[in-house]
Amino acid sequence: MEDILRCPSCGFQIRGHPTQYLTRRTVLCPMCRAQAPLTEEDRLRLKRLATERAGRSSDPPPLASGSPRPGRSHPRILRRQGGRSSARPAQPGAFSPSSRCHPRYPARLQAWWATQRGAQGLPAETLNISSAGVLLLLDGPPTPGTGIHVRVETPFGSVESEGRIAWIQREIDQEKAGIVLTQLHSPGDRLRWERLIGGLATQGAHG
């Protein structure tokens, strides 16, 4: 908004966008409702203001202090797991957002699952596992995207974690659910899970 004209009747300073008044002969005062005349000198001044305003709007906005410059990556910007980019600190026991890059190992282990922590677990069986995911054989899984609590019995003890259902495959006599594990409950759970993955990886290398 720029100063357009001072009303000669009441002295009110009329403000607005200069381009709106370039072709007008008078300006309506919003205070006293009088028609204030625009002289040729006023129109020339408004034209100059409009040109300067257009020049300012065409300039690229300055970078904020501490923001990344074009062409350079910023260490605090993380790639989106769907559009929304985020820069959150890692939580203890949390997995990386992408679990598809982790190798999977066949493993038939007893498991339980529930949609709420502390609820009665329903029986399931693992078909394969990875560092951040598990394929479960189970009955009546909820829809993809649902949060899920999973407990897996390993040779090193039970491992409890939180996750979400990524996909479901329904067949005639069984249902499979791909689970993305988001966080293990304790450092002990992480240690047992890593020992399990390490053992399966070693067996695969020698198998």
VENFENFEN-V561663 format. One record per residue. RES is the residue in one letter. NEAR is the number of other ideal C-beta (glycine too) atoms within 8 Angstrom. Layout:
[[RES & NEAR] [RES & NEAR]]
This chain:
[[M & 4] [E & 10] [D & 7] [I & 10] [L & 10] [R & 9] [C & 14] [P & 6] [S & 8] [C & 8] [G & 7] [F & 10] [Q & 7] [I & 13] [R & 7] [G & 9] [H & 9] [P & 13] [T & 7] [Q & 7] [Y & 14] [L & 10] [T & 3] [R & 8] [R & 4] [T & 8] [V & 11] [L & 8] [C & 14] [P & 6] [M & 7] [C & 8] [R & 6] [A & 10] [Q & 7] [A & 14] [P & 6] [L & 12] [T & 6] [E & 5] [E & 6] [D & 9] [R & 11] [L & 8] [R & 8] [L & 14] [K & 10] [R & 8] [L & 10] [A & 12] [T & 8] [E & 8] [R & 12] [A & 8] [G & 8] [R & 7] [S & 6] [S & 5] [D & 6] [P & 3] [P & 4] [P & 4] [L & 6] [A & 5] [S & 4] [G & 3] [S & 7] [P & 7] [R & 6] [P & 4] [G & 3] [R & 6] [S & 5] [H & 7] [P & 4] [R & 5] [I & 9] [L & 8] [R & 5] [R & 8] [Q & 5] [G & 4] [G & 4] [R & 5] [S & 8] [S & 6] [A & 6] [R & 5] [P & 3] [A & 5] [Q & 6] [P & 5] [G & 10] [A & 7] [F & 11] [S & 5] [P & 5] [S & 6] [S & 13] [R & 4] [C & 4] [H & 9] [P & 5] [R & 9] [Y & 12] [P & 7] [A & 10] [R & 6] [L & 10] [Q & 7] [A & 14] [W & 10] [W & 14] [A & 12] [T & 9] [Q & 6] [R & 6] [G & 4] [A & 8] [Q & 4] [G & 9] [L & 10] [P & 8] [A & 10] [E & 11] [T & 14] [L & 10] [N & 10] [I & 14] [S & 12] [S & 9] [A & 9] [G & 15] [V & 13] [L & 13] [L & 15] [L & 10] [L & 13] [D & 5] [G & 6] [P & 10] [P & 7] [T & 6] [P & 7] [G & 5] [T & 9] [G & 7] [I & 13] [H & 15] [V & 15] [R & 12] [V & 13] [E & 7] [T & 12] [P & 4] [F & 6] [G & 6] [S & 8] [V & 12] [E & 10] [S & 15] [E & 11] [G & 14] [R & 10] [I & 15] [A & 8] [W & 7] [I & 11] [Q & 8] [R & 4] [E & 7] [I & 3] [D & 3] [Q & 6] [E & 12] [K & 12] [A & 12] [G & 11] [I & 14] [V & 11] [L & 14] [T & 9] [Q & 10] [L & 12] [H & 8] [S & 8] [P & 7] [G & 7] [D & 13] [R & 10] [L & 8] [R & 13] [W & 13] [E & 9] [R & 10] [L & 14] [I & 12] [G & 8] [G & 9] [L & 12] [A & 10] [T & 8] [Q & 9] [G & 8] [A & 6] [H & 5] [G & 4]]
